[in-house]
Amino acid sequence: MTDLVRPAPGARLLFRWRKWDGSVHWVHDCVYLGSDRWGDWVGQVAGARSHRPGREVIAAQANVSLVPPAGEWVLTMNAPGHLTRVYIDLAWDAGWTETGEPVGIDMDLDVIDREGQGIWIDDRDEWDEHRVALGYPPDVVARLEQVALDLERQVTAHEPPFDEATAAHWLQRLTELTAS
């Protein structure tokens, strides 16, 4: 994705994920929050809806997500009280449409930091299955495996933007933009 139009802060939007083969994956009801040196941020208030074929989830707590310019991952940081502090979806071509909505291809691997369980790379079994079944190109496989290891290291070190202060800033911005 290139440098395309962004909505105004506070604008409601849908973040649409698909799989490598083009099939529909998660769709998240979000609010555009703004951008910083790491990329663009969107958020979900408690009660926001996320759905995919066969499953619907209502956010129990607020969360904020970062869409960095590289398009290889999307970071979600949950508000305090949620057991999962960090959830990073490894992605391909994550970015913005010409109409100002975030999109991405979910590439199975996730980096997770969950209270009581630590930090790990999740869904390796799904990754192994899909890279064959969906025909992930070898260069994409090699790149995203390295990105997952790099992200795991950065999350473990609590480097920005994977730190509490960055999440707190954007969670506060979400509260300001959605207060009525």
Disulfide bonds with the S-S distance in Angstrom:
none
